[in-house]
Amino acid sequence: MAERDQDFLEFVVKGLVEHPDDVKINRTVDEMGVLLALDLNPEDMGKVIGRSGNTAKAIRTLLRVVGMKHNARVNLKINEPAGSTRFVGGEKETGEGWDGSHEKPASPSMKSVDEAMEDLKL
């Protein structure tokens, strides 16, 4: 798969943000699969994460499809800028990285990755 997953993520994220030159992606591979750690300008965090994390979920789903095509598990971690704060459940929280752990569970009506791949006929 080389760095196709990294190139794909870079293309998608740079198309969303106001500061594309600040987008940095660190790719690590281990026995669990591929981890793409994303660093970006603090002003662009909301655009990449999206309302209720929907944009980040969509990017993760697309990365899973790219990974499945190459028999690899691809995960995305969005690193929060140093000293940033966020509100979770009405409380202020300082974070090191956004890994989707505060996402709402997927609704049963959402398609599985397999169904999405079948629709795309990859």
LINMO-V845333 format. One record per residue. N is the residue number from 0. RES is the residue in one small letter. BURIAL is + if it has 16 or more other ideal C-beta (glycine too) atoms within 10 Angstrom, else -. Layout:
((N RES BURIAL) (N RES BURIAL))
//
This chain:
((0 m -) (1 a -) (2 e -) (3 r -) (4 d +) (5 q +) (6 d -) (7 f +) (8 l +) (9 e +) (10 f -) (11 v -) (12 v +) (13 k -) (14 g -) (15 l -) (16 v +) (17 e -) (18 h -) (19 p -) (20 d -) (21 d -) (22 v +) (23 k -) (24 i +) (25 n -) (26 r -) (27 t -) (28 v -) (29 d -) (30 e -) (31 m -) (32 g -) (33 v +) (34 l +) (35 l +) (36 a +) (37 l +) (38 d -) (39 l +) (40 n +) (41 p -) (42 e -) (43 d +) (44 m +) (45 g -) (46 k -) (47 v +) (48 i +) (49 g -) (50 r -) (51 s -) (52 g +) (53 n -) (54 t +) (55 a +) (56 k +) (57 a -) (58 i +) (59 r +) (60 t +) (61 l +) (62 l +) (63 r +) (64 v +) (65 v +) (66 g +) (67 m +) (68 k -) (69 h -) (70 n -) (71 a +) (72 r -) (73 v +) (74 n +) (75 l +) (76 k +) (77 i +) (78 n +) (79 e +) (80 p -) (81 a -) (82 g -) (83 s -) (84 t -) (85 r -) (86 f -) (87 v -) (88 g -) (89 g -) (90 e -) (91 k -) (92 e -) (93 t -) (94 g +) (95 e -) (96 g -) (97 w +) (98 d +) (99 g -) (100 s -) (101 h -) (102 e -) (103 k -) (104 p -) (105 a -) (106 s -) (107 p -) (108 s -) (109 m -) (110 k -) (111 s -) (112 v -) (113 d -) (114 e -) (115 a +) (116 m -) (117 e -) (118 d -) (119 l -) (120 k -) (121 l -))
//
